[in-house]
Amino acid sequence: MNKAIYIATIEANSGKSIVSLGLMRLLLGKMARVGYFRPIINDYPKGKRDNHIETVLSYFQIPMDYEEAFACTRSEVVQKNSRNQEDEVLDLIIKKYKAIESRFDFVLVEGTDFSGEGAIIEWDFNVLMAKNLGIPTVIISSGVGKTLTEFVNSLVLACDSFKDKGVEVLMVVANKIQPENRELILENLGRELSDTVLIGAIPLNPILGNPSVREISEAIGGKVLFGEKHLDNQAGHYGVGAMQLRNYLTHLERDALVITPGDRADIILGALQANISSNYPNVSGIVLTGGLIPEDTIIKLIEGLSDVVPIISVPNGTFSVTNEVGAIQPQIYAANQLKIEHSLKDFSNFIPEDAMAERLITFKANGITPRMFQYNLLKKAQADKKHIVLPEGIDERILRAARDLTVSRAVELTLLGDPEQIMQRLNVMSLDLDLEQVHLVNPRSSEHFEAYAEKLYELRKHKNMDLATARDLMADVSYFGTMMVFLGHADGMVSGAMHTTQHTIRPALQFVKTRPGVSLVSSVFFMCLPDRVTVFGDCAINPNPTAPQLAEIAISSADTAIAFGIEARVAMLSYSSGASGQGIDVDKVREATRLVREARPDLKVEGPIQYDAAVDLKVGKSKLPDSEVAGRATVFVFPDLNTGNNTYKAVQRETGALAIGPILQGLNKPVNDLSRGCTEEDIFNTVIITAIQAQEGI
């Protein structure tokens, strides 16, 4: 089940608060606990807070602190972006979102406002945030100042840009439209958009479109002299009281805000009288300019009135104050019950609530982004810390990764090697690895050395191994580390930064052996592409698997994908798709596919299938129109090692993808191999995955 919705807008002042409030009420009617999150908020002076957050949390009584509800400010994002540190922003956003997600049944995520510095990068950043959070979107646009064609085209383009990045759009909302154009807009959008996209169209509401006197007072730095209890009056119009009273009264309009110098007692008293007269329209408030306060006699007269509209004093002159008032964009805030009630009413009247609720509850995301995948891995490892042994304790990359792993508190670590050499290397590197958090073990001087050698002898004496040979082998870090795992003194092992694959996995094949029901050890890579994570297997172990072996690789790879939160749609790759090709190689893949379906009817599998048909929906539908996998594959099983190894490296180099692996599958306990060209990040990721394998028993 989907657990969140992202509210995005095309431009500033689109009125997305209506949708936020309406969706929150809708969600609270369907589930008990709903959280609220704004990834990025505007910068505010000390003591002032984001109005959106304050309104939603207080009105709906959401049990969250203000600081929990946002990740960073606009200026922080602009600064990070200028330094090419966008990844740090995304990491923080994901971390704070996941903290909220863990506490609530559903999360309403509200995007940025498109105001102030950095607005030019906001659109792409909103798409990026929705994609990395893995949640669908509602897109809102204002019809103010646009022709019908411009308005419809802008919403369609926005919808397409989200979908092109793999973000599902559940609904578009045409906001602030003229009531008489509503049906025409719905008709045009319905013709241009997919049937899967819901459409809402909300007419302009004068109550929502006008600022309150409270908003005006705050914006112009006013001091309230009278009428504080009426600050939520809506200012429908504003005008300057400069002419004589008898002439000014003829210009009063309903809910007018009167702007006049503070010494114009005639205008002040005339406006107050007009407000209570049945012959003149209501006045929303009075702004006194120039820092001038009415004389004491006038103040006394006003104090004696039974009901007084807000009277506000400001230091600036009439001209500048009038311009400031004209530039104010109305907002919805917690104290203004009238605006909130009208927002909720408009949402209910003009949005397909029942259909939206159904889509929100039943929506299921396709795939997961690399950043979210890595975040989920780290959190899962931290939730149940496992003990991982790293045999190559003297390698600088291993030591740097060990430092990062200890800081993350995701695993318990043992480094094998001479402790003195390791400490010397740390000093040369000036690396701040906390050795109190890491076990340093020299195999030859370990208290377990003799017991490990004897155990190896017992396990391998049927292969004519003697005790002396067992001792020699146990001095090797790969054998020692593997024996730690075998005997339960560690939960998993990661090696290969300084050793060959054969050297790393030979001990595991000799005595850790395969799990019950598994006859073949194979490998996968997690390919972290820019917008999704896929699984490639086997790219490291089996040179030319038979059809039964290929089937086992496919099943193991699918199970690995599922264990790590990736929906398994298995593509059995070949040079031909479907029944079109013939030959030994394609027949092997066809037979392997049959065996997978026979052994695991629960898996979605397609084969033989070409790579383009597996990843491109259009190509897939043309070649295999009835396939559940074509164009949507997540697990790619290669027919042989030559193809798999070269393909993963080609994809890695040409797309900049992060390749995590090889991850071995099929062993009784997790032992994983590194490439000798690995980076600290590769080591970090492989250790985390090894820890999760130990948790899951895979």
C-alpha positions in Angstrom: 0.0 0.0 0.0 1.1 3.5 -0.8 1.9 5.6 2.3 2.1 9.2 1.0 1.1 11.8 -1.6 3.2 14.7 -2.9 1.5 18.0 -3.6 3.3 19.9 -6.3 2.6 23.2 -8.0 3.6 24.8 -11.3 4.0 28.4 -10.1 3.8 30.7 -7.1 0.4 31.5 -5.6 -1.4 28.5 -7.1 -3.5 28.1 -4.0 -2.2 24.6 -3.0 -3.3 25.1 0.6 -6.8 24.3 -0.5 -5.6 20.9 -1.7 -3.4 20.3 1.3 -6.3 21.0 3.7 -8.8 19.0 1.7 -6.6 16.0 1.3 -5.7 16.0 5.0 -9.3 16.0 6.0 -10.0 13.3 3.4 -7.1 11.1 4.7 -8.0 11.5 8.3 -11.5 10.2 7.4 -9.9 7.0 6.1 -7.1 6.3 8.5 -6.2 7.1 12.1 -2.8 8.7 11.9 -1.7 11.1 9.1 1.6 13.0 9.2 2.6 16.2 7.4 5.9 17.0 5.8 7.4 20.0 3.9 10.8 19.1 2.5 11.8 22.7 1.9 10.4 25.8 3.5 11.0 29.5 3.0 13.5 31.4 5.2 11.8 33.3 8.1 13.0 35.9 10.6 13.8 34.5 14.1 10.6 33.7 15.9 8.4 33.4 12.8 7.3 30.0 11.4 6.1 28.5 8.2 2.4 29.2 8.0 1.5 26.0 6.1 3.0 23.8 8.8 1.5 25.8 11.6 -2.0 25.7 10.0 -2.1 22.0 9.2 -0.6 20.9 12.5 -2.8 23.1 14.7 -6.1 22.8 12.8 -6.0 19.0 12.5 -4.2 18.5 15.8 -1.4 16.5 14.2 0.9 15.1 17.0 4.1 16.5 15.6 6.6 19.2 16.6 7.2 22.0 14.2 10.8 21.1 13.6 9.9 17.5 12.6 7.7 18.8 9.8 10.4 20.2 7.5 13.9 19.2 6.3 15.7 22.4 5.2 15.2 26.0 4.2 15.3 27.5 0.7 18.6 29.3 1.4 20.2 26.1 2.5 19.1 24.4 -0.7 20.4 27.2 -2.9 23.7 27.1 -1.1 24.1 23.4 -1.4 23.1 23.5 -5.0 25.7 26.1 -5.8 28.3 23.8 -4.3 27.0 20.7 -6.2 25.9 19.2 -2.9 22.3 18.4 -3.9 22.8 14.8 -2.7 23.2 16.0 0.9 19.9 17.8 0.7 18.1 14.7 -0.7 19.7 12.5 2.0 18.3 14.8 4.7 14.9 15.0 3.1 14.7 11.2 2.9 15.9 10.8 6.5 13.3 13.2 7.9 10.5 11.8 5.7 11.2 8.2 6.7 11.1 9.2 10.4 7.6 10.6 9.9 6.5 7.6 7.7 7.5 5.2 10.5 5.1 6.9 12.9 2.1 7.4 10.8 -0.3 5.5 8.6 0.1 8.0 5.8 2.1 11.2 5.1 0.9 14.3 3.2 4.0 15.9 1.6 3.7 19.5 0.4 6.2 20.8 -2.1 7.8 24.2 -2.5 6.1 27.6 -3.0 8.1 29.0 -6.0 8.9 32.2 -4.3 12.1 34.1 -3.7 15.7 33.1 -4.5 16.1 29.7 -6.2 12.6 29.5 -7.7 14.2 28.6 -11.1 15.4 25.2 -9.8 12.3 24.3 -7.9 10.4 22.5 -10.6 13.1 19.9 -11.2 13.7 19.6 -7.5 10.1 18.8 -6.8 10.1 16.1 -9.4 13.4 14.8 -7.9 11.9 14.7 -4.4 8.8 12.9 -5.4 10.8 10.4 -7.3 13.3 9.7 -4.5 10.5 9.4 -1.9 8.8 7.0 -4.2 5.3 8.6 -3.9 2.7 9.7 -6.4 1.8 13.3 -7.0 -1.0 15.8 -7.3 -0.2 18.8 -9.5 -1.9 22.2 -9.0 -1.9 25.2 -11.3 -3.7 28.6 -11.2 -5.8 29.8 -14.1 -5.2 33.5 -13.3 -3.8 35.4 -16.2 -3.8 32.5 -18.7 -5.7 31.6 -21.8 -7.5 28.3 -22.0 -4.8 26.9 -24.3 -2.0 28.1 -22.1 -3.6 26.7 -19.0 -4.4 23.3 -20.3 -1.0 22.9 -22.0 0.9 23.9 -18.9 -0.9 21.2 -16.8 -0.4 18.6 -19.5 3.3 19.4 -19.8 3.7 19.3 -16.0 2.0 15.9 -15.9 4.2 14.6 -18.7 7.4 15.8 -17.0 6.6 14.0 -13.8 5.7 10.8 -15.7 8.8 11.0 -17.8 10.8 10.8 -14.5 8.9 7.8 -13.3 6.6 9.7 -10.9 2.9 8.7 -11.1 0.4 11.6 -11.3 -2.8 10.7 -9.5 -4.6 14.0 -10.1 -4.3 17.5 -11.6 -6.1 20.4 -10.1 -7.1 23.5 -12.1 -7.4 26.2 -9.4 -8.6 29.8 -9.4 -10.6 29.5 -12.6 -13.7 31.5 -13.6 -16.8 29.5 -12.6 -18.3 29.8 -16.1 -15.2 28.1 -17.6 -15.2 25.1 -15.3 -16.9 22.6 -17.6 -14.8 23.7 -20.6 -11.6 23.3 -18.6 -12.6 19.8 -17.4 -13.5 18.8 -21.0 -10.2 20.0 -22.4 -8.1 18.4 -19.7 -10.0 15.2 -20.0 -9.3 15.1 -23.7 -5.5 15.6 -23.2 -4.7 13.6 -20.1 -4.7 9.8 -19.5 -7.8 8.2 -18.1 -5.7 7.2 -15.1 -5.3 10.9 -14.0 -8.1 12.4 -12.0 -9.1 16.0 -12.7 -10.4 18.7 -10.3 -11.3 22.2 -11.2 -11.9 24.8 -8.4 -13.4 28.2 -9.2 -12.1 31.4 -7.8 -13.4 32.1 -4.3 -13.3 35.8 -3.3 -13.0 34.9 0.4 -9.9 32.8 -0.3 -8.5 35.3 -2.8 -8.5 38.3 -0.4 -6.1 38.9 2.4 -7.3 39.3 6.0 -6.6 42.4 8.0 -4.3 40.3 10.1 -2.2 39.4 7.1 -2.1 43.0 6.0 -1.1 44.2 9.4 1.8 41.7 9.6 3.0 42.4 6.1 3.2 46.2 6.6 4.5 46.1 10.2 1.4 47.6 11.7 0.5 48.2 15.3 -3.1 47.3 16.2 -4.8 50.2 18.1 -8.4 48.9 18.1 -10.5 46.0 16.9 -8.1 43.1 17.5 -10.9 40.6 17.7 -11.8 41.4 14.1 -8.4 41.0 12.5 -9.6 38.0 10.5 -11.9 40.3 8.5 -11.4 39.9 4.8 -10.2 43.0 2.9 -12.1 42.7 -0.4 -10.9 46.1 -1.7 -8.6 48.9 -0.5 -8.5 52.6 -1.2 -6.9 55.8 0.0 -9.0 58.3 2.0 -7.4 61.5 0.7 -10.4 63.4 -0.5 -13.1 65.1 1.6 -15.4 62.7 3.5 -18.5 63.5 1.5 -16.7 62.4 -1.7 -14.8 59.5 -0.2 -18.0 57.8 1.0 -19.2 57.5 -2.5 -16.2 55.4 -3.4 -16.5 52.9 -0.5 -16.9 49.3 -1.6 -17.9 46.1 0.3 -15.2 44.9 2.8 -13.0 47.9 1.9 -9.7 48.6 3.7 -9.4 52.3 4.3 -5.9 53.7 4.1 -5.6 57.3 5.4 -3.1 59.5 7.3 -3.5 59.2 11.0 -4.6 62.8 11.4 -7.6 62.5 9.1 -10.2 62.2 11.9 -13.0 62.9 9.5 -12.1 59.9 7.3 -11.6 57.7 10.4 -14.9 58.5 12.0 -16.8 58.5 8.7 -15.5 55.0 7.9 -16.5 53.7 11.3 -20.0 55.2 10.9 -20.3 53.8 7.4 -19.5 50.4 8.7 -22.5 50.4 11.1 -24.8 52.2 8.7 -27.3 50.1 6.6 -26.9 52.6 3.8 -23.1 51.9 3.2 -21.1 48.8 2.7 -19.1 47.1 5.5 -15.5 48.3 6.2 -12.9 45.6 6.9 -10.4 47.8 8.7 -8.6 51.1 8.7 -4.8 51.7 8.2 -3.4 54.9 9.6 -0.2 56.0 7.8 2.7 58.3 8.6 3.0 57.1 12.2 0.3 59.6 13.1 -2.1 58.8 16.0 -5.5 60.5 16.3 -5.9 63.1 19.0 -7.0 62.1 22.5 -10.5 63.3 21.9 -10.9 61.2 18.8 -9.3 58.2 20.6 -11.8 58.6 23.4 -14.7 58.8 21.0 -13.6 55.6 19.3 -13.2 53.8 22.6 -16.8 54.5 23.4 -18.1 52.8 20.3 -19.6 49.4 20.9 -18.0 47.6 17.9 -14.9 48.8 16.1 -13.2 47.4 13.1 -9.4 46.9 13.3 -7.5 50.2 13.3 -3.8 49.8 12.6 -1.0 52.4 12.8 2.1 52.2 10.5 5.1 54.5 10.3 5.3 54.6 6.5 3.6 57.1 4.2 0.4 56.6 2.4 1.9 55.9 -1.0 4.3 53.2 0.1 1.8 51.5 2.4 -0.8 51.4 -0.5 1.8 49.7 -2.7 2.7 47.2 0.0 -1.0 46.3 0.5 -1.4 45.8 -3.2 1.5 43.3 -3.3 0.2 41.1 -0.5 -0.7 37.5 -1.5 -3.5 36.1 0.7 -2.8 33.0 2.8 -4.7 30.5 4.8 -3.6 30.4 8.5 -4.7 28.6 11.6 -6.6 31.4 13.2 -8.7 32.2 10.1 -11.5 29.6 10.5 -13.5 31.2 7.7 -10.9 30.6 5.1 -10.2 27.1 6.3 -13.9 26.2 6.2 -14.3 27.7 2.7 -11.2 25.8 1.5 -12.6 22.5 2.8 -16.0 23.2 1.3 -14.5 24.0 -2.1 -12.3 20.9 -2.1 -15.3 18.7 -1.3 -17.5 20.4 -3.9 -15.0 20.4 -6.8 -12.6 17.5 -6.3 -13.6 13.8 -6.9 -13.0 12.8 -3.3 -14.1 9.2 -3.4 -12.1 8.4 -6.5 -9.1 10.1 -5.1 -9.3 8.2 -1.8 -9.5 5.0 -3.7 -6.4 5.9 -5.8 -4.4 6.9 -2.7 -5.2 3.7 -0.9 -4.6 1.3 -3.8 -1.7 3.0 -5.5 1.5 0.9 -5.6 4.8 2.4 -6.6 6.8 0.9 -9.4 10.5 0.5 -8.4 12.6 2.4 -6.0 15.3 5.0 -6.5 18.9 4.3 -5.7 19.0 6.9 -2.9 15.9 5.5 -1.2 17.3 2.0 -1.7 20.5 2.8 0.0 18.7 4.7 2.8 16.4 1.7 3.4 19.4 -0.6 3.5 21.2 1.5 6.1 18.1 1.7 8.3 17.5 -2.0 8.1 21.1 -2.8 9.0 21.0 -0.4 12.0 17.8 -2.0 13.3 19.5 -5.3 14.0 23.3 -4.9 14.1 25.3 -7.8 12.8 28.9 -8.7 13.2 30.9 -8.6 9.9 34.5 -9.6 9.5 36.8 -7.9 7.0 39.9 -10.0 6.3 41.8 -7.3 4.5 42.3 -5.0 7.5 45.4 -3.3 6.2 43.9 -2.1 2.9 43.3 1.7 3.0 39.9 1.5 1.3 38.8 -1.1 3.9 40.0 1.2 6.7 38.1 4.2 5.3 35.0 2.2 4.8 35.4 0.8 8.4 35.5 4.4 9.7 32.3 5.2 7.9 30.6 2.0 9.0 31.4 2.6 12.7 30.1 6.2 12.5 26.9 4.9 10.9 26.5 2.4 13.8 25.1 -0.1 11.3 27.4 -3.1 12.0 29.9 -4.5 14.4 33.3 -5.0 12.7 36.3 -7.2 13.0 39.4 -6.4 10.9 41.9 -9.2 10.3 45.6 -8.4 10.2 48.6 -7.4 12.4 47.1 -4.8 14.8 50.4 -2.9 14.8 50.5 -2.6 11.1 46.9 -1.6 11.0 47.5 1.2 13.5 50.6 2.4 11.7 48.6 2.6 8.5 45.9 4.6 10.3 48.5 7.0 11.5 50.0 7.5 8.0 46.5 8.0 6.6 45.6 10.4 9.5 42.3 8.5 9.7 40.1 8.9 12.7 38.9 5.3 13.0 37.7 4.7 16.6 39.6 1.4 17.5 37.4 1.0 20.6 34.5 0.3 18.2 36.4 -2.2 16.1 37.9 -5.6 16.9 41.5 -6.1 15.5 42.5 -9.8 15.2 45.7 -11.3 14.0 44.8 -14.9 12.9 48.1 -16.5 14.0 48.0 -15.0 17.5 44.2 -15.4 18.0 43.0 -17.5 20.9 40.8 -19.3 18.4 43.5 -20.2 15.9 44.1 -23.8 17.0 40.4 -24.6 17.4 39.7 -23.2 13.9 42.6 -25.3 12.4 41.3 -28.4 14.1 37.7 -27.7 12.9 39.0 -27.3 9.3 40.9 -30.5 9.6 37.7 -32.3 10.8 35.7 -30.9 7.9 38.3 -31.6 5.2 40.1 -34.8 6.4 38.0 -36.8 4.0 39.7 -34.8 1.3 43.1 -36.0 2.7 43.8 -32.8 4.5 46.1 -33.2 7.5 46.3 -30.9 10.6 49.5 -29.2 9.5 47.9 -28.2 6.2 44.8 -27.0 8.1 47.0 -24.8 10.3 48.8 -23.3 7.3 45.5 -22.5 5.6 44.0 -21.1 8.8 46.8 -18.5 8.8 45.2 -17.2 5.6 42.8 -14.4 6.3 40.1 -15.7 3.9 40.1 -19.1 5.7 40.2 -17.5 9.2 37.4 -15.1 8.4 35.2 -17.7 6.8 35.7 -20.0 9.8 34.5 -17.1 12.0 31.3 -17.0 10.0 30.9 -20.8 9.9 31.2 -21.1 13.7 29.0 -18.1 14.5 31.8 -15.9 15.8 30.8 -13.4 13.0 27.6 -13.2 11.0 29.1 -12.5 7.6 32.3 -11.8 5.7 33.3 -9.3 3.0 36.7 -9.7 1.2 38.3 -9.3 -2.3 39.7 -5.8 -2.3 43.2 -7.4 -2.3 42.4 -11.0 -3.3 40.8 -12.8 -6.3 37.3 -14.0 -6.3 38.5 -17.6 -6.2 40.6 -16.9 -3.1 37.7 -15.2 -1.4 35.0 -17.8 -2.0 36.9 -21.1 -2.0 36.8 -21.6 1.8 33.0 -20.8 1.7 32.4 -23.4 -1.0 34.5 -26.0 0.9 32.8 -25.8 4.3 30.1 -23.2 4.6 28.4 -24.8 1.6 24.9 -24.1 0.1 21.6 -23.8 1.8 19.1 -26.7 1.8 17.3 -26.9 -1.5 20.1 -24.9 -3.3 22.7 -26.7 -5.3 24.4 -23.7 -6.9 26.2 -20.6 -5.6 25.6 -17.6 -7.9 25.8 -13.9 -7.7 23.9 -10.7 -8.4 24.7 -7.0 -8.7 22.3 -4.3 -7.5 22.5 -1.8 -10.4 21.6 1.6 -9.0 20.5 3.4 -12.2 19.6 7.1 -12.1 15.9 6.5 -11.5 15.6 2.8 -10.4 17.4 -0.2 -8.9 17.6 -3.4 -10.8 19.2 -6.8 -10.2 21.7 -8.4 -12.7 22.7 -12.1 -12.3 24.9 -14.0 -12.7 27.8 -11.7 -13.5 30.6 -13.2 -11.5 30.5 -16.9 -10.7 29.1 -19.4 -13.2 30.8 -19.2 -16.7 28.3 -21.3 -18.8 25.3 -22.5 -16.7 23.0 -25.2 -18.0 19.3 -24.7 -18.3 18.6 -26.1 -14.8 21.4 -24.0 -13.3 20.1 -20.9 -15.1 16.7 -21.6 -13.7 18.2 -21.8 -10.2 20.1 -18.5 -10.7 16.8 -16.9 -11.8 15.0 -18.1 -8.7 17.8 -17.1 -6.3 18.1 -13.7 -8.0 14.3 -13.1 -7.7 14.4 -14.1 -4.0 17.3 -11.7 -3.4 15.4 -8.9 -5.1 12.3 -9.5 -3.0 14.3 -9.7 0.2 15.7 -6.2 -0.5 12.4 -4.6 -1.3 12.4 -4.9 -5.1 9.4 -6.4 -6.8 10.7 -9.3 -8.9 9.8 -9.3 -12.6 12.3 -11.7 -14.1 13.7 -11.3 -17.6 15.5 -14.4 -19.0 17.7 -12.7 -21.5 18.7 -14.0 -24.9 19.2 -12.7 -28.5 15.6 -13.5 -29.3 12.2 -12.7 -27.8 9.4 -15.2 -27.5 9.1 -18.0 -29.9 10.8 -16.2 -32.8 14.3 -17.6 -32.4 15.8 -21.1 -32.6 19.2 -22.5 -31.7 21.1 -24.1 -28.8 21.6 -20.9 -26.8 18.0 -19.6 -27.1 16.6 -23.1 -26.5 18.6 -23.2 -23.2 17.0 -20.0 -22.0 13.5 -21.2 -23.1 14.0 -24.4 -21.1 15.3 -22.5 -18.1 12.2 -20.3 -18.2 9.9 -23.3 -18.3 11.7 -24.8 -15.2 11.3 -21.5 -13.3 7.6 -21.4 -14.0 7.3 -25.0 -13.0 9.2 -24.6 -9.7 7.9 -21.1 -8.8 4.6 -20.3 -10.4 4.3 -17.3 -8.0 7.1 -15.5 -9.9 6.6 -13.2 -12.9 9.1 -14.5 -15.5 9.5 -14.0 -19.2 12.0 -15.7 -21.5 13.6 -15.7 -23.9 13.5 -12.0 -24.1 15.9 -9.4 -25.5 17.3 -6.6 -23.3 15.4 -3.8 -25.1 12.1 -5.6 -24.9 12.7 -6.1 -21.2 13.4 -2.5 -20.3 11.4 -0.5 -22.9 7.7 -0.6 -22.5 6.9 0.3 -26.1 9.3 -2.3 -27.5 8.2 -4.9 -25.0 4.5 -4.5 -25.9 5.3 -4.8 -29.6 7.2 -8.1 -29.2 5.4 -9.6 -26.2 2.1 -7.8 -25.9 0.7 -10.1 -23.2 3.7 -10.2 -21.0 3.7 -8.9 -17.3 7.5 -8.5 -17.5 8.2 -7.0 -20.9 9.2 -3.3 -20.6 9.0 -3.5 -16.8 11.7 -6.1 -15.8 13.6 -5.6 -12.5 15.6 -8.8 -12.4 17.8 -9.6 -15.5 19.2 -13.1 -15.8 22.1 -13.4 -18.3 22.6 -16.6 -20.3 26.3 -16.8 -19.4 29.1 -15.1 -17.5 30.6 -13.5 -20.6 27.4 -11.7 -21.4 26.6 -10.8 -17.8 30.0 -9.5 -16.7 30.4 -7.3 -19.8 26.9 -6.0 -19.7 27.0 -4.9 -16.0 30.3 -3.1 -16.6 29.0 -1.5 -19.8 25.8 -0.2 -18.0 27.9 0.9 -15.1 30.4 2.9 -17.2 28.0 4.3 -19.8 25.2 5.4 -17.4 27.2 6.2 -14.3 25.2 3.6 -12.3 26.4 2.4 -9.0 26.9 -1.4 -9.1 26.7 -3.0 -5.7 28.2 -6.5 -5.7 28.8 -9.1 -6.6 26.5 -10.4 -3.9 26.7 -14.1 -3.5 23.5 -16.1 -3.1 22.8 -19.7 -2.1 25.4 -20.1 0.7 24.4 -21.2 4.2 25.9 -18.0 5.6 26.7 -14.7 3.8 30.2 -14.4 2.3 30.6 -11.7 -0.3 33.3 -10.8 -2.8 34.7 -7.4 -3.7 36.3 -6.3 -6.9 40.0 -5.5 -6.6 39.1 -2.1 -8.1 36.4 -1.4 -5.5 35.9 2.0 -3.8 35.2 2.8 -0.1 31.5 3.2 -1.2 31.5 -0.2 -2.8 32.8 -1.7 0.5 30.4 0.2 2.6 27.4 -0.9 0.6 28.5 -4.6 0.3 29.0 -4.8 4.1 25.5 -3.3 4.7 24.0 -5.8 2.3 25.9 -8.7 3.9 24.5 -7.6 7.3 21.0 -7.7 5.9 21.6 -11.1 4.3 22.6 -12.3 7.8 19.4 -10.8 9.2 17.2 -12.5 6.6 19.1 -15.8 6.4 19.8 -15.5 2.7 
